[in-house]
């Protein structure tokens, strides 16, 4: 069977990772302002261009991965080419209603993922526009499955999930880095410390998802009276690590919501200035 054609507009860090992840199952054409920055994708056999209109004209599905302030001008310039196409927006903050108003004849999905897409282990959350068909949903599932795990959510949660799941690799890398430094402090070789920390995070995550247990219950299984783990837990609690992470999620979520409001306000202004 002929592969569906997917255009990825804005193949930067996330867009490029998406293009790479889906390239085995789809015919992908990726765009970016500077063609030389697409060399890694070109080496994988992915078509590359600086021309968005050219990419869209060849595509059955269009993925948008640009900055929020670029969404309205970009879609406005391509509105005729995007008519009757499925458009999946990974642009932060800009809601489905705004996108649909710019490209009323397109079928719209809004999504968010994270950097783990680079190894096809991303966590993608998404919401459908009203006119997305069952056939579209089948294609969307195929695309998102190539990227890792995926889950449909109410659109109102997407801004908070940007701070939670989208940004969370940075939080976890901070934890892993701290674990490595702690191990280095007591003499463990750097490469061994890195592997021990990283695999511990991977294993703990798989166990959490597969067991159905609360994290506190799993943690308690590791802690024994007078053992090693309880000393570590005591130090973490003394350092208010849980409070720090709760504040981090809260602050990041509030910032994401603020940026979403500002981005949508700017998009509204752009729409009015065009009319």
N, C-alpha and C positions, 0 to 999 in steps of 0.2 A: 504494500500500500504506500501511496505517496505521503510523505510526512507533512504535517501542518506547518505552515510558515509563520514564524514569530519574529516580530521586530522588537528590539530592545532599545528604546530611546533614552540615552544617557547611561552608557555602559561604564560607569565609574566603579567604585569599590563594590557596591551592592549590585548594581545593574550588570557589571561584568561577571560577577559571581553567578548571577542568575543565568546569564547567557551561556556560560560554561556548563553549568549544572544540567541544563535542559538540552544541550546540543546533540546528545546521542539520540534523543527521541523526536526532536523537532529540527526543522531547517531554520537556522537562526541568522538574522542579519542585525548587527549591532552598530549603534551610532555614538559618536562623541565629537566634540568640536575639534580636537587635535587627533588626527588619524594615527600618529605615532604611538599614542597611548593605548591603542587597540592591538598592538603587535602580538601580544600574548594570545589574544582571542583568534587573530588571523592564523597563528601557528597551529591552532587546534582545528583549523578548517572552517571557522566561522566567517561568514561574509562581513566585511566592515566598510563603513562609509561615514562621511561627515554630513550627508544629506538626509535629513529626517523624512522629507517627502518621498524620496526614492525608496527608503526602507519601508515606509507605511504602504506605499503602492504595491509592494510585493507580498505583503503580509496578510494572513488570515486573523492573527491575534497581535495586538500591540501592547507591549509592556512599557509603562512610563516610569522612569526612575531618575527624576530630576529634582532640583530644589523647589520648595513650595512656591516661591515667588516666580518661578519659571513656568509653572503649570498652565495658568490661563493663557499667557501669550503663545506658548507652544501649541496647546490644543486649538486655540483660536486660528492659528496659522494653518493648521492641518485639518480643520473641521470637515471640509468637503471630502478629503481623502479618508477620514475616519468613519464616514457614514456607513452604517450597517456592519461595522466591525466590532469585535469584542475588545475592550480596552481595560487593562488591568493596571491600576495606578499604585505604585509603591511610594509615591510622594507623601511625605509626612504632612499631617495637619489638614490637607484639603479634602473636604468631605464629598460624598457621592453627589449630593444635591448640587453643589457648585460645579462639579465636573460635568454632570448631566446637563446643566444649563448652558455650558459652553459647547458641548457636543451632543445635542438632543437626539440625534439619530444613531448614536452609538449605544452599545450595551456595556455597562460600566461595573467594574469590581474594584473595591478599594482593599489594599492589603498592606501588611507590614511583616518584615522578616528580620533576620539578624545575620551577622557576619559568618556564622557557621555554615551558611549556604556554600561557602567556598569548598567545603568537604562534604556537601550534600547532607548535612546534619542540622540544617536550620530549623527554626520553629516559626512557621508562617501562620498568621491569623488574618482573617479576611471577612468582608461583608459584601453581599450581592446587591446590585441595583435592582430595581423593580422589573426590568424587561429582560433579564438574563434568562436564557432558555435552558432546558434540561440538557440539550446537546452542548451548550456552552459549559455547563457545570461539569460535564464529563471531561472536556478539554482542560478546564481549570484544575480539576483534581489530578489529571495526568501531569500538568506543569508543576503543581505544588509538590506532588509526590517525588518528583525528580530532585526537589530542593531539600527534602527531609520530611519532618512531621508537619502536619497542617490541621487547622481547626477553624470552622466557621464560628464567628462571634457576632454579637450585637455591635453595630458600628459605634455606639456611644463608649465602648470600652477601648477602642483602638488607640486613642491618645495616651491613656494610662499604660496600655500594653507596649507602646513605644518606649516608655521609660522602664517598664518591667522586663519584658522579653527582648525588645530591640537593643537596649543598652546593657542588659545583664552580662554579656560576655566580658565587658570591661570590669564589672564588679567581681566576677569570678576570677579573672586574671589577676586582680589585686590580691585576692585570697591566695591563689596559687603562688604568686610572687612572694607573699609574706611567709608561706609555708616553706618555700625554697630557702629564703634567707634564714629562717629559724634553723633549718637543717644544716645550712652552711656554718652557722654560728657554733654548732656542736661537732663540726668536722666531717659531715657527709659530703662526698664528691658532688659537684654541681649537676652533672648529667643524671646521676642516680637520684638526686633530690628532685629534679624536674619530673622524671618519669614517675617516681613514687607519688608526688603531689597530683600530677595530671591524671594518672590511672585511678587514684583514689577518688577523685571527683567524678570520673566517668562511671566507675563501679557503684559509687554511692547513689548516683542519679538513676542508673538502671534499676537498682534495688528498690529505690523509692517508688518508681513508676510501676514496677512489676508486683510489688508486695501489697499495695493498697493500704499500707500502714501510715500513720502520722509520722512526720519526721522526728518528733519527740520520742515516740515509741522505739524507732530504730536507733536513735542516739542512746537511749537507755539500755539497749541490748549490748552496746559496746562498753558501757561504764560498769566496772566492778569495784566493790568496796576496797579502798586502800590501793587501788591499781594506778596504772599510768594515766589512763584517760581522764580520770576525775581531776588530777592535778592540772591537766591542760584546760579542761572545762572551767575550773575555778579561775585560772588566769584569764580566759576569754571573758567570763562574766565580770571579773574585776575590771577589765578594760572596756566594759559596756559595748561589746562587739555587736550584740543583737540590736541594741538601741541605735548604734551607728548605722547599721544596715536598714533598719526601719526608717530612720530619718533620711537616708540616701534615697530610698524608693519614694518616700513621700515628697521630698524636694524635687526629685527628677520628674515625678508625675505632675506636680504643680507647674513646673517649668514647661513641660510638654503641653499642658492644657493652655497655659498663657500663650505659648508660641502658636498653638493651633488657632486661638482666637485672633491673634495678630495676623496670621497668615490668611485666615478667612476674610478678615476685614480688608486686607490688601487685595485679595482676589475679587472681592465685591467692588472695590474702587476700580480695578482694572476692567471688570465687566461693564461698569457704568461708563467709563471713559471710552470704551469701544462702541457703545450704543448711541 
